[in-house]
């Protein structure tokens, strides 16, 4: 099993949707573009958002176990994926890539 690097590539915010549909919340997403985590195999990295993990974990598991080439050649690097979290108000796009380094 391999380690998988997860990089926050882009964070978007839709203030019009927030104003129209979201109840005020005290703590919104604090992910910053450029942040990097490394999953040790299929294990969620410390400090990684639980909700985002729900979106990316199936792809992390596949990459950690040597799989890839999602959707028949979707990505230039077959050992990678671009997956967004499920937050409809402030989605984050994550680039996942299998590393050559074995998980511990």
C-alpha positions as CSV (number, residue, x, y, z in Angstrom):
1,X,0.0,0.0,0.0
2,X,1.2,3.5,-0.9
3,X,0.9,6.9,0.7
4,X,-1.3,9.5,-1.1
5,X,-0.6,13.2,-1.2
6,X,-3.7,15.4,-1.0
7,X,-3.3,19.1,-2.1
8,X,-6.0,21.8,-1.8
9,X,-5.8,23.3,-5.3
10,X,-8.8,25.7,-5.3
11,X,-11.4,26.9,-2.9
12,X,-14.5,28.7,-4.2
13,X,-17.2,30.5,-2.2
14,X,-20.7,31.3,-3.3
15,X,-21.9,34.2,-1.1
16,X,-25.2,34.5,-3.0
17,X,-26.0,30.8,-2.1
18,X,-24.8,31.3,1.5
19,X,-27.1,34.4,1.9
20,X,-30.1,32.6,0.4
21,X,-29.8,29.1,1.9
22,X,-27.3,28.7,4.7
23,X,-28.0,29.4,8.4
24,X,-25.3,31.5,10.0
25,X,-22.5,29.3,11.3
26,X,-19.6,30.1,13.5
27,X,-17.0,27.9,11.9
28,X,-16.9,27.4,8.2
29,X,-14.3,25.6,6.2
30,X,-10.7,26.7,7.1
31,X,-8.9,24.8,4.3
32,X,-6.4,27.1,2.5
33,X,-5.3,26.7,-1.1
34,X,-1.9,25.0,-1.2
35,X,-2.4,23.0,2.0
36,X,-1.0,19.5,1.8
37,X,-1.8,16.4,3.7
38,X,-0.4,12.9,3.2
39,X,-2.6,9.9,3.8
40,X,-0.8,6.9,5.2
41,X,-2.5,4.3,3.0
42,X,-6.2,4.8,3.2
43,X,-6.1,6.4,6.7
44,X,-7.5,10.0,7.0
45,X,-4.7,12.4,7.7
46,X,-4.7,14.3,11.0
47,X,-6.4,17.6,10.6
48,X,-8.2,16.8,7.4
49,X,-11.8,17.8,7.1
50,X,-14.2,15.0,7.9
51,X,-16.7,16.1,5.3
52,X,-14.1,16.4,2.6
53,X,-12.7,13.0,3.6
54,X,-16.2,11.5,2.8
55,X,-15.7,12.8,-0.8
56,X,-12.1,11.9,-1.4
57,X,-11.6,8.7,0.6
58,X,-12.8,6.2,-2.1
59,X,-10.3,7.6,-4.5
60,X,-7.5,7.7,-1.8
61,X,-8.2,4.0,-1.0
62,X,-8.0,3.1,-4.7
63,X,-4.8,5.0,-5.3
64,X,-3.2,3.7,-2.0
65,X,-3.9,0.1,-3.2
66,X,-2.2,0.7,-6.6
67,X,-5.4,1.5,-8.6
68,X,-6.0,4.5,-10.8
69,X,-6.8,5.5,-14.3
70,X,-10.2,6.6,-13.1
71,X,-12.9,7.0,-15.8
72,X,-10.8,5.6,-18.6
73,X,-8.0,8.2,-18.9
74,X,-9.6,11.2,-17.2
75,X,-6.4,12.4,-15.7
76,X,-3.0,13.0,-17.4
77,X,-1.4,11.2,-14.5
78,X,-3.3,7.9,-14.2
79,X,-2.2,7.6,-10.5
80,X,-4.1,10.8,-9.6
81,X,-7.5,12.3,-9.3
82,X,-9.1,15.8,-8.9
83,X,-12.0,15.6,-6.4
84,X,-14.1,18.3,-4.8
85,X,-15.6,18.2,-1.4
86,X,-19.3,18.1,-1.0
87,X,-19.7,21.6,0.4
88,X,-22.1,23.4,-2.0
89,X,-21.4,26.8,-0.5
90,X,-17.5,26.8,-0.4
91,X,-16.3,23.7,-2.3
92,X,-12.6,22.8,-2.3
93,X,-10.9,21.0,-5.2
94,X,-8.3,18.5,-4.0
95,X,-5.6,16.9,-6.2
96,X,-4.8,13.4,-5.1
97,X,-1.7,11.6,-6.1
98,X,-0.2,8.2,-5.2
99,X,3.3,8.5,-4.0
100,X,6.1,5.9,-4.5
101,X,6.5,5.8,-0.7
102,X,5.0,2.8,1.0
103,X,2.5,3.4,3.8
104,X,3.7,2.6,7.3
